[in-house]
Amino acid sequence: MAKRLMHVVLAGGLAVFGLAACGGNKAKEEPTPPTNEQAGDTVAVGESVAKANCIGCHGGDLTGSMGPSLHGLTLSKEEIVDILKNGKGNMPAGQAKGDEEAVADYILTLK
């Protein structure tokens, strides 16, 4: 019985981990409003959104994993915003959930 319970818990944990890594593609999900601490700092908001939605593909430090490194990009802010809104290649659209400009500002700080 304990062995069966362990298998159920392990399978459930793996399922949750797998779904969390995908970033969940909920089209109707509202963007999380920034906290008062972040409200005036778009880079901090962008970092928070990127850490919640980008690390699954671009790695924990955004230096690349399944997706490419986001450090040292030569793209303009407008190009990054366009990719975040519309997707490109394997990059799905809508991952920044309305915070595309803040995420672009943050990405442009990565060296």
N, C-alpha and C positions, 0 to 999 in steps of 0.2 A: 504494500500500500504506500509506504513512504517513497519507494522508488517511482511509482506511478505519479505521485504528487510532484516529485522533483522533475519528472519529464514534462508535466503540464506547466509548471512554473517556468521552466527553461524555454519551452516552446512559446509561451506567452511573452516572455521577455524578449526573445528574438524577434517576434512579430512586431512588438512595440518599437524596438530599435530600428528595424527595417523601415517601418512607416515614418519614424522621426527623421531618418536620414534622407528621405525623399522630399522633405520640406512641405508635404501635404499640398496638393494643388486645389485649394478651395477658392473657386472663382468669386463667391459672394462674401468672403471673409473681409471684414472691415480692417483697415490698418490700425494698429495699436497706437493711440495718441502718445506723444512723447511725455515723459514726466516733466514736472516743473524744472528739475535740474537740467534736463536736456533741451528744453524749449528754445533757448537762445543759441544753441550750439548744434548746427546742422551736421557737423562732422561727427559729433557724439551720437546723434540720432542715426546717421548713416552707418556708423560702426555697430550699433546695437542691431539694426535691421540686417546688416551683412552677417553678423555672427549668428543670428537666428535663422537665416535663409540661404546663405551661400557656402557655409563650411562643409556641407554634405558633399558637394562636388569639387570645391576649390581648396579644400583642406582647412584645418583648424586655424592656420595662420595665413590663409589665402595665398600660399605660395604654390598651389597646384596639387591636384590629385587626379580625379577623373577629368575634371575641368582644368583649364590652364591657370597659371599663376596670374594674379591680379596686381602684382607688384611691378612698378616701373612701366605701366602701359603708356603707349604713345598716342592713345586716343584722346580726343577732346571731350570735355564734359558733355557736350551735346551728343556725341557719338555713343558714349557710355549710357546716357539716359535713353537713347533710342534702342539700344540693345536690351536694356532692362525692361523697357515697355513692350517691345515687339519680339524679343528673342532673336537668336542668330545661331545657325548651325544646331548643335545639341543644346544650346542654352534656351530654356523655355521662357516664354513671355510672362510678365507679371510677377516675378519673384520678389520685387521690392514693395509690392502692395501699396502703391501711391507715394512712396518715399524715394522715388528714383533719383531726384536731384540730390538729396542728402546722401544716398549711397554713392552716387558719382563723386560728390565732394570728398567722401571718405576714401574711396578707391584712389583718387588722385593724390592722396597724402602718402600712399604706400610706396616705398622706395625699394 
